[in-house]
């Protein structure tokens, strides 16, 4: 019988492969980045602090990330992916339901994700601001993407006659900005509101936008029906 040569096996360290250990180090760095940057701030978190907290060497850090900013961006992207999943899942759920309530439910879902994960939310909404031109560009892309999601939902409501036909992209940017700033204020601990009260604040803004659009359209319709009054004098 001809024996086949042994297949090469990955060398193991304490029962784990080199690849498994490498992935564990990356996860520890991400966890340390979230804890330190989310608690103490990005400017106060050096690579040396990150490595000491994660129990890795600086050589190991640079195996995974080119810079602190790259680690911060990875944490930001992970949070945004989770946020988008929550928002889209709620928008798609029960498609026959009132579209206004679906959007409000998506807004509540995003707010709850932030308020239930304050460290992640603070890192994404606060610590990424002003870090660099590249990261600021990434933040603007995310804001525009969320605004497009809102504009799409508003367009669907316009199709149902709930909103006036219009381009709602800038309104979407305004709503994203307002939501962002209110949540940052809540994360600072200065609002005195609990999570449920903050949800009502956020959904109230959206309801006000809906109400304003309806009122504006009603005024335009009244003018179209009644015509422009003749204010000129007759001789």
C-alpha positions as CSV (number, residue, x, y, z in Angstrom):
1,X,0.0,0.0,0.0
2,X,1.3,3.4,-1.0
3,X,1.3,6.0,1.8
4,X,0.3,9.5,1.0
5,X,2.3,12.3,2.5
6,X,0.8,14.0,5.6
7,X,-1.3,17.1,4.8
8,X,0.3,20.3,6.2
9,X,-1.5,21.4,9.3
10,X,-1.6,24.9,10.8
11,X,0.7,25.2,13.8
12,X,-1.4,25.7,17.0
13,X,-0.7,27.9,20.0
14,X,-2.5,26.9,23.2
15,X,-5.0,25.0,21.0
16,X,-5.6,27.8,18.5
17,X,-4.2,28.4,15.0
18,X,-2.1,31.4,14.1
19,X,-5.1,32.8,12.1
20,X,-7.4,32.4,15.1
21,X,-5.0,34.2,17.4
22,X,-4.6,37.0,14.8
23,X,-8.4,37.4,14.7
24,X,-8.6,37.4,18.5
25,X,-6.1,40.3,18.6
26,X,-8.1,42.3,16.1
27,X,-11.2,41.8,18.1
28,X,-9.5,42.9,21.3
29,X,-8.2,46.0,19.6
30,X,-11.7,46.8,18.4
31,X,-13.1,46.3,21.8
32,X,-10.4,48.4,23.4
33,X,-10.9,51.1,20.8
34,X,-14.7,51.2,21.5
35,X,-14.2,51.3,25.3
36,X,-11.4,53.9,25.4
37,X,-12.4,56.2,22.6
38,X,-16.1,56.0,23.5
39,X,-15.3,56.8,27.2
40,X,-12.2,59.1,27.1
41,X,-12.4,60.4,23.5
42,X,-10.5,59.8,20.4
43,X,-7.8,62.5,21.0
44,X,-7.1,61.0,24.4
45,X,-6.6,57.5,23.2
46,X,-3.1,56.8,21.9
47,X,-2.0,53.6,20.1
48,X,0.1,52.7,23.1
49,X,-3.0,52.9,25.4
50,X,-5.0,50.8,22.9
51,X,-2.3,48.2,22.8
52,X,-1.8,48.0,26.6
53,X,-5.6,47.7,27.1
54,X,-5.9,45.0,24.4
55,X,-2.8,43.2,25.6
56,X,-1.1,43.3,22.2
57,X,2.1,44.8,20.9
58,X,2.3,47.8,18.6
59,X,3.5,45.5,15.9
60,X,0.3,43.5,16.2
61,X,-1.7,46.8,16.0
62,X,-0.2,47.7,12.7
63,X,-0.9,44.2,11.3
64,X,-4.6,45.2,11.4
65,X,-4.8,49.0,11.3
66,X,-2.6,51.6,9.6
67,X,-3.6,54.2,12.2
68,X,-6.0,55.1,15.1
69,X,-8.2,56.7,12.5
70,X,-8.6,53.4,10.6
71,X,-9.6,51.6,13.8
72,X,-12.1,54.4,14.6
73,X,-13.5,54.2,11.0
74,X,-14.0,50.4,11.4
75,X,-16.0,51.0,14.6
76,X,-18.0,53.7,12.9
77,X,-18.8,51.6,9.9
78,X,-19.9,48.7,12.1
79,X,-22.3,50.9,14.0
80,X,-23.7,52.4,10.8
81,X,-24.2,49.0,9.3
82,X,-26.2,47.9,12.4
83,X,-28.2,51.2,12.3
84,X,-29.1,50.8,8.6
85,X,-30.1,47.2,9.2
86,X,-32.5,48.3,12.0
87,X,-34.0,51.1,9.9
88,X,-34.5,49.1,6.7
89,X,-35.9,46.1,8.6
90,X,-38.5,48.3,10.2
91,X,-39.3,50.1,7.0
92,X,-39.9,46.9,5.2
93,X,-41.9,45.2,7.9
94,X,-45.6,45.0,7.4
95,X,-45.6,46.9,4.1
96,X,-49.4,47.3,4.2
97,X,-49.3,49.3,7.4
98,X,-49.6,53.1,7.6
99,X,-46.4,54.3,6.0
100,X,-46.1,57.2,8.5
101,X,-46.1,54.7,11.4
102,X,-43.5,52.6,9.6
103,X,-41.2,55.6,9.3
104,X,-41.8,56.5,13.0
105,X,-41.0,52.9,13.9
106,X,-37.8,53.1,12.0
107,X,-36.9,56.3,13.7
108,X,-37.6,54.8,17.1
109,X,-35.5,51.8,16.2
110,X,-32.5,54.0,15.4
111,X,-33.0,56.0,18.5
112,X,-33.2,52.9,20.7
113,X,-30.0,51.5,19.1
114,X,-28.2,54.7,20.1
115,X,-29.7,54.9,23.6
116,X,-29.2,51.2,24.4
117,X,-25.6,51.4,23.2
118,X,-24.4,54.9,24.4
119,X,-20.7,54.1,24.0
120,X,-21.1,53.0,20.4
121,X,-23.4,55.9,19.7
122,X,-21.1,58.5,21.3
123,X,-18.1,57.2,19.3
124,X,-20.1,57.3,16.0
125,X,-21.9,60.6,16.6
126,X,-19.4,62.6,18.5
127,X,-15.8,61.2,18.3
128,X,-15.8,61.0,14.5
129,X,-16.5,64.7,14.1
130,X,-13.5,66.8,12.9
131,X,-11.0,63.9,12.9
132,X,-9.9,64.3,9.3
133,X,-11.1,65.3,5.9
134,X,-11.5,61.6,4.9
135,X,-13.6,60.7,7.9
136,X,-15.7,63.8,7.5
137,X,-16.4,62.9,3.9
138,X,-17.4,59.4,5.1
139,X,-19.7,61.0,7.7
140,X,-21.3,63.2,5.0
141,X,-21.9,60.1,2.8
142,X,-23.6,58.4,5.6
143,X,-25.9,61.4,6.3
144,X,-26.8,61.6,2.7
145,X,-27.5,57.9,2.6
146,X,-29.9,58.1,5.5
147,X,-31.5,61.2,4.0
148,X,-32.1,59.3,0.8
149,X,-33.8,56.5,2.8
150,X,-36.1,59.1,4.4
151,X,-36.7,60.8,1.0
152,X,-37.7,57.4,-0.4
153,X,-40.1,56.8,2.4
154,X,-41.5,60.4,1.9
155,X,-41.9,59.7,-1.8
156,X,-43.9,56.6,-1.0
157,X,-46.1,58.7,1.3
158,X,-46.6,61.2,-1.5
159,X,-47.7,58.4,-3.7
160,X,-50.3,57.5,-1.1
161,X,-51.5,61.1,-0.9
162,X,-50.1,61.6,2.7
163,X,-47.5,64.1,1.6
164,X,-47.4,66.6,-1.2
165,X,-45.3,65.6,-4.2
166,X,-41.9,67.1,-3.7
167,X,-38.2,66.4,-3.6
168,X,-37.6,65.4,0.1
169,X,-33.9,65.0,0.0
170,X,-33.1,68.2,1.8
171,X,-35.9,67.6,4.3
172,X,-34.3,64.2,4.9
173,X,-30.9,65.8,5.6
174,X,-32.7,68.2,8.0
175,X,-34.3,65.3,9.8
176,X,-31.1,63.3,10.0
177,X,-29.3,66.4,11.4
178,X,-32.0,67.1,13.9
179,X,-32.0,63.4,15.1
180,X,-28.3,63.4,15.3
181,X,-28.1,66.6,17.4
182,X,-30.9,65.6,19.8
183,X,-29.2,62.2,20.4
184,X,-25.9,63.8,21.0
185,X,-27.6,66.1,23.5
186,X,-29.2,63.1,25.2
187,X,-25.8,61.2,25.3
188,X,-24.3,64.2,27.1
189,X,-26.7,63.6,29.9
190,X,-28.0,67.2,29.9
191,X,-31.6,66.7,28.7
192,X,-33.1,65.2,31.8
193,X,-35.1,62.9,29.6
194,X,-35.4,59.2,29.7
195,X,-35.3,57.1,26.6
196,X,-39.1,57.0,26.1
197,X,-39.3,60.8,26.4
198,X,-36.5,61.3,23.9
199,X,-38.3,59.0,21.5
200,X,-41.3,61.3,21.7
201,X,-39.2,64.3,21.0
202,X,-37.7,62.7,17.9
203,X,-41.0,61.4,16.5
204,X,-42.6,64.8,17.3
205,X,-40.2,66.4,14.9
206,X,-41.2,64.0,12.1
207,X,-44.9,64.6,12.8
208,X,-44.3,68.3,12.6
209,X,-42.7,67.9,9.2
210,X,-45.6,65.8,8.0
211,X,-48.1,68.4,9.4
212,X,-46.2,71.3,7.8
213,X,-46.3,69.6,4.4
214,X,-50.0,68.9,4.7
215,X,-50.8,72.4,5.8
216,X,-48.7,73.9,3.0
217,X,-50.3,71.7,0.4
218,X,-53.8,72.6,1.7
219,X,-53.0,76.3,1.4
220,X,-51.8,75.8,-2.1
221,X,-55.0,73.9,-3.0
222,X,-57.2,76.6,-1.5
223,X,-55.4,79.2,-3.6
224,X,-55.8,77.1,-6.7
225,X,-59.5,76.6,-6.1
226,X,-60.3,80.2,-5.0
227,X,-58.0,82.0,-7.4
228,X,-56.1,85.2,-6.6
229,X,-58.4,87.8,-5.2
230,X,-58.8,91.0,-7.2
231,X,-57.5,93.8,-5.1
232,X,-57.5,96.5,-7.8
233,X,-59.9,99.4,-7.7
234,X,-62.6,99.9,-10.4
235,X,-63.4,103.3,-11.8
